[in-house]
């Protein structure tokens, strides 16, 4: 099952990557993992994005990493704020990097690298605001 794909230590590595990426940005990153995706992977990712209330961040700069492990599908979904400022091929480049790790069975490393890469862009376009910034979404991995 989805929750068993990662050991406790691997989950901690992914959460630490999220926290490190968010430390320098007002952006938010979440990882959601489930077993199956019966429909189009981007449609399901959009449903999860809404379910997790990721569209309610102040700057609309949340990023979702969605994985359906049994079906070998994944998607990266950025909100309107981040999509307006990143290059057109930005998400595709991250996906290619992650896929290279996934093909080798290195799921934790693939996710860590994807989170890191998106965090760099979030830092560039949405720097951390020491006065009013708060962690708007949980850093823990969610499972469906």
C-alpha positions as CSV (number, residue, x, y, z in Angstrom):
1,X,0.0,0.0,0.0
2,X,1.0,3.6,-0.5
3,X,2.0,4.3,3.1
4,X,4.3,1.3,3.1
5,X,6.3,2.4,0.1
6,X,8.4,4.6,2.3
7,X,10.1,3.7,5.5
8,X,9.9,6.0,8.5
9,X,13.4,7.4,7.7
10,X,12.5,7.9,4.0
11,X,9.3,9.9,5.1
12,X,11.5,12.0,7.3
13,X,13.9,12.7,4.4
14,X,10.9,13.9,2.3
15,X,9.4,16.0,5.0
16,X,12.8,17.5,5.8
17,X,13.2,18.4,2.1
18,X,9.8,20.2,2.2
19,X,10.7,22.1,5.3
20,X,14.1,23.1,3.9
21,X,12.5,24.3,0.6
22,X,9.8,26.3,2.5
23,X,12.3,27.9,4.9
24,X,13.3,30.5,2.3
25,X,10.0,31.1,0.6
26,X,6.4,32.0,1.3
27,X,5.5,29.1,-1.1
28,X,4.0,25.8,0.1
29,X,4.8,22.3,-1.0
30,X,2.8,19.2,-0.3
31,X,3.3,15.5,-1.2
32,X,0.3,13.2,-1.6
33,X,0.6,9.5,-2.2
34,X,-2.1,6.9,-3.0
35,X,-2.2,3.5,-4.6
36,X,-4.5,4.1,-7.6
37,X,-5.5,6.8,-10.0
38,X,-8.4,5.6,-12.1
39,X,-8.7,8.8,-14.1
40,X,-6.3,11.2,-15.8
41,X,-3.4,11.8,-13.4
42,X,-3.6,15.6,-13.7
43,X,-7.4,15.6,-13.1
44,X,-6.8,13.5,-9.9
45,X,-4.0,15.8,-8.8
46,X,-6.3,18.8,-9.2
47,X,-8.9,17.0,-7.1
48,X,-6.3,16.4,-4.4
49,X,-5.0,19.9,-4.7
50,X,-8.5,21.2,-3.9
51,X,-9.2,18.6,-1.2
52,X,-6.0,19.7,0.6
53,X,-7.1,23.3,0.3
54,X,-3.9,24.2,-1.5
55,X,-5.7,26.8,-3.6
56,X,-6.3,28.9,-0.5
57,X,-2.7,30.0,0.1
58,X,-2.3,33.8,0.2
59,X,-0.1,34.1,-2.9
60,X,-1.5,31.1,-4.7
61,X,2.0,29.6,-4.7
62,X,1.4,26.0,-3.6
63,X,2.9,23.0,-5.3
64,X,1.6,19.5,-5.1
65,X,3.6,16.3,-5.8
66,X,1.0,13.6,-6.5
67,X,1.9,9.9,-6.8
68,X,-0.3,6.9,-7.6
69,X,2.2,4.2,-6.8
70,X,0.5,1.1,-7.9
71,X,-0.4,2.6,-11.2
72,X,3.1,4.2,-11.7
73,X,1.6,7.7,-12.3
74,X,2.6,11.0,-10.9
75,X,2.0,14.7,-11.5
76,X,3.3,18.0,-10.3
77,X,0.7,20.7,-10.0
78,X,1.5,24.4,-9.2
79,X,-1.1,27.0,-8.4
80,X,-1.8,30.1,-10.5
81,X,0.7,32.3,-8.7
82,X,3.7,30.1,-9.3
83,X,2.6,29.1,-12.8
84,X,2.6,32.7,-13.9
85,X,6.2,33.2,-13.1
86,X,8.1,29.9,-13.8
87,X,9.4,29.0,-17.3
88,X,7.0,27.0,-19.5
89,X,9.0,23.8,-19.3
90,X,9.7,24.1,-15.5
91,X,7.4,21.3,-14.3
92,X,8.4,19.1,-17.2
93,X,12.1,19.5,-16.3
94,X,11.3,18.5,-12.7
95,X,9.2,15.5,-13.9
96,X,12.1,14.3,-16.1
97,X,14.6,14.5,-13.2
98,X,12.2,12.7,-10.9
99,X,11.4,10.0,-13.5
100,X,15.1,9.3,-13.9
101,X,15.3,8.4,-10.1
102,X,12.0,6.6,-10.1
103,X,13.1,4.3,-12.9
104,X,16.0,3.2,-10.7
105,X,13.6,2.5,-7.8
106,X,14.9,5.6,-6.0
107,X,11.5,7.1,-5.0
108,X,12.7,9.0,-2.0
109,X,15.6,10.6,-3.9
110,X,13.3,11.5,-6.8
111,X,10.8,13.2,-4.5
112,X,13.5,14.9,-2.6
113,X,15.1,16.3,-5.7
114,X,11.7,17.4,-7.2
115,X,10.9,19.2,-3.9
116,X,14.3,20.8,-3.9
117,X,14.0,22.0,-7.5
118,X,10.6,23.5,-7.0
119,X,11.8,25.2,-3.7
120,X,14.5,27.0,-5.6
121,X,12.0,28.6,-8.0
122,X,9.6,29.4,-5.1
123,X,12.5,31.1,-3.3
124,X,13.3,33.1,-6.4
125,X,9.8,34.3,-7.1
126,X,8.3,34.2,-3.6
127,X,11.0,35.0,-1.0
128,X,10.4,34.4,2.7
129,X,8.7,37.3,4.4
130,X,9.9,37.4,8.0
131,X,7.1,39.7,9.2
132,X,4.0,38.0,8.0
133,X,4.9,34.6,6.6
134,X,3.4,31.5,8.3
135,X,3.3,27.9,7.3
136,X,-0.1,27.7,5.6
137,X,-0.2,24.0,4.9
138,X,1.1,20.9,6.7
139,X,4.6,19.6,5.7
140,X,3.7,15.9,6.4
141,X,3.0,13.6,3.5
142,X,-0.7,12.9,3.1
143,X,-1.9,9.5,2.0
144,X,-5.1,8.6,0.1
